Amino acid sequence: MTATRVLVLNSGSSSVKYQIVDMADGSRPAAGQVERIGEEGGAADHVTALKQVGDDLAAQGFGLDSPELAAVGHRVVHGGTRFTEPTLVTDEVLTAIEALVPLAPLHNPANLTGIRAVRELRPDLPQVAVFDTAFHATLPEAAYRYAIDRDTADAHHIRRYGFHGTSHAFVSRATARLLGKDPSEVNVIVLHLGNGASASAVRGGVCVDTSMGLTPLEGLVMGTRSGDIDPAVLLHLQRSAGMTPDEVDALLNRKSGLLGLCGDNDMREIGRRMAEGDEAAQLAFDIYVHRLRKYVGAYTAVLGRVDAVTFTAGVGENSAAVREAALRGMGLLGIEVDAVRNAVRGSAARLISAKGSRVAVAVVPTDEELQIAQEAYSLVTL
Ligand code: AMP
């Protein structure tokens, strides 16, 4: 019997999500998540959460001891400049991921706990780290270098890394397929709009710019993150408002974005409030959309020729209102959305552009688990 199953583990800061992907047919025989780690009513810590994942899998008949398991694929948030490809986990790789903790203090430790927990239970099972930053490793220096003193930047590894890379890779390739083309033939702007949100410019399958930076804070307006902001605001808050660095961090990452603007970070709730004439919700929506439109324009300029603009993730896949507002009046750029197609709900990859729109507009459900499973599987079956 050939082992065709890959366990995909996504150990986040407060949750662990898991899926078994069967590479023989793409099916998902088991999936689930452990939430609220470290919070009341949740697992005490990541070690406990991963034990629970092991128990859940065993209860579903897919225990870690299963001979059908070919590999475990781990989403690892920060790969720094070193990890630009899926990587087989060794002691040395673990140490290198550990060394990147200062760049992703919430995420990389959680990812490491997941890898170590599996190692303890199944030391013989190949584990593959798939990095959220990897797809953006191709950014040219003009796009990834911040315009600050070079020596300071280099000494502290300060540059644009970008995140959501697995999703941007999957969605840009799926967009090419939807257009009946090879990824090398198309230029795509991918708008990953979930609770976290990022845009990327992908030229011929190669990422050339992305909106998240050193950390996932930069760029678009998100559920709870501010996105782009004048860095002097941070200094002002510390000098004049007496806030500590940790307080500024919490403000920008957890109490800003849609939540900070109107008290809700769920686009469904914001839509409901807008329908009732709620002004704060309307303004939050308008600010969110204004930023999005600026990135579409910027990445059109970066790419020169755009073949498709693709929406993905929770908001991108579900909110026709955001899609419509984000691209309204962009006929001069060759972008025209068809109102009827845009309004149709669905779970399949689909085109929503108007007939005759020079640029295709697409909705492509992201599938990071499948992408991670494919990358892990191809590495261990080479
Ligand atoms: P994600 O991080 O990709 O899981 O996206 C989560 C976000 O997607 C939620 O916070 C909502 O804002 C948004 N979302 C989910 N479903 C819908 C929907 N039906 N309409 C609008 N927004 C939605």
Boltz pocket constraint, residues with backbone or C-beta under 6 A from the ligand:
constraints:
  - pocket:
      binder: B
      contacts: [[A, 193], [A, 194], [A, 195], [A, 196], [A, 223], [A, 265], [A, 266], [A, 267], [A, 268], [A, 313], [A, 314], [A, 315], [A, 318], [A, 319]]
      max_distance: 6.0
